[in-house]
Amino acid sequence: MKTRYILLSLLAVSATLFAGPFVPYDSTKPPSLSLPVAYELAAKTLGTATNQFYCSEARLDTDFGKPMWSFTFSTTNKPPHFQSVWVYFDGTARLAPNVIL
């Protein structure tokens, strides 16, 4: 009986921790960083790789509740390669870690 409560508690805690970081952007508020400015910062962050990549997606997102623009750059290679750049509303930008699925 005690084991059942421990397992249910662990399941509830892990589900809460796993679901916590995925907070959607509140689309009722306008972004404080415009898309053109964010794209310029993303292109500068990508550097010379902009000769090989094109922007295939831009969206508003959050990183643990911190609002940001998320840009996905793709190549025309077969299979295509992807690189994401995150531009936060405070003007900082960074390359997102590539995850191979």
C-alpha positions in Angstrom: 0.0 0.0 0.0 2.8 2.4 0.9 4.6 1.5 -2.4 1.6 2.6 -4.4 1.5 6.0 -2.8 5.2 6.5 -3.3 4.9 5.5 -7.0 1.9 7.8 -7.5 3.7 10.7 -5.8 6.8 10.2 -8.0 4.7 10.1 -11.1 2.9 13.3 -10.1 6.1 15.1 -9.3 7.8 14.0 -12.6 4.8 15.0 -14.7 4.8 18.5 -13.1 8.5 19.0 -13.6 8.3 17.7 -17.2 5.3 19.9 -18.2 6.6 23.1 -16.4 9.0 24.5 -18.9 6.6 24.4 -21.8 4.8 27.7 -21.2 3.3 29.1 -24.5 3.9 32.7 -25.4 1.0 35.0 -24.5 -0.1 36.2 -27.9 -2.3 38.9 -26.4 0.8 41.0 -25.8 2.7 42.5 -28.7 6.4 41.5 -28.8 8.8 44.1 -27.4 11.4 43.1 -30.0 10.3 43.5 -33.6 10.7 40.6 -36.1 13.0 42.5 -38.5 15.4 43.5 -35.6 15.3 39.9 -34.2 16.0 38.5 -37.7 19.0 40.8 -38.0 20.4 39.6 -34.7 19.7 35.9 -35.7 21.6 36.4 -38.9 24.6 38.0 -37.1 24.6 35.1 -34.7 24.6 32.6 -37.5 27.6 34.4 -39.0 29.2 33.1 -42.2 26.9 30.1 -42.2 24.2 32.4 -43.6 25.7 31.6 -47.0 24.6 28.0 -46.6 21.3 28.4 -44.7 18.0 30.1 -45.4 15.3 31.0 -42.8 12.5 28.4 -43.0 10.6 29.3 -39.8 10.2 32.2 -37.3 7.9 32.0 -34.3 7.3 33.5 -30.9 8.2 31.1 -28.2 9.3 30.9 -24.5 12.4 29.5 -22.9 11.3 28.6 -19.3 8.9 31.5 -19.4 11.4 34.0 -21.0 9.9 35.3 -24.3 11.9 35.0 -27.5 11.9 34.7 -31.2 12.9 31.3 -32.5 14.3 31.1 -36.0 15.0 27.8 -37.8 17.5 27.9 -40.7 17.6 25.1 -43.2 19.9 24.0 -46.0 18.9 22.7 -49.5 21.0 19.6 -49.1 19.5 16.1 -49.1 19.0 15.3 -46.3 18.5 18.9 -45.1 20.4 20.3 -42.1 18.8 22.6 -39.6 20.1 25.2 -37.1 18.0 27.1 -34.7 18.8 30.6 -33.3 17.0 32.0 -30.2 16.7 35.8 -29.9 15.4 36.9 -26.6 13.4 40.1 -26.2 16.3 41.7 -24.3 18.4 41.5 -27.5 20.6 38.6 -26.6 20.9 35.8 -29.2 22.3 32.3 -29.1 22.5 29.2 -31.3 20.2 26.5 -30.0 21.6 23.1 -29.5 21.0 20.7 -32.4 19.0 17.7 -31.5 19.1 14.8 -33.9 16.0 12.7 -33.8 
